[in-house]
């Protein structure tokens, strides 16, 4: 079975849209807890200015985002989502791949001269 690379790469969302949604979601999660930005900054160790930019623009580093997720109590949810994606990624696309996945790959080193 030949993989259709065009359909596999079709993405309807754009990074800026995802960043905007992430920022809105973070703000709502913080507000639902009735926390101010300084309160979240204190709990996460992330400066208020960075949190503000993260909520407004969805801009921030992965470590910053993970610290905010942990402070908001959603890190386990995000981790679960990633674990589901890892499981889905390990499912073979084609039944022919089952044979190759069943055999462990061995590292073959060239002989030393």
Buried (B, 14 or more C-beta within 10 A) or exposed (E): EEEEEEEEEEEEEEEEEEBBEBBEBBBEBBEEEEBEBEBBBEBBEBEBEBBBBBBEEBEBEEEBBBBBBBBBEBBEEBEEEEEEEEEEEEEEEEEEEEEEEEEEEEEEEEEEE
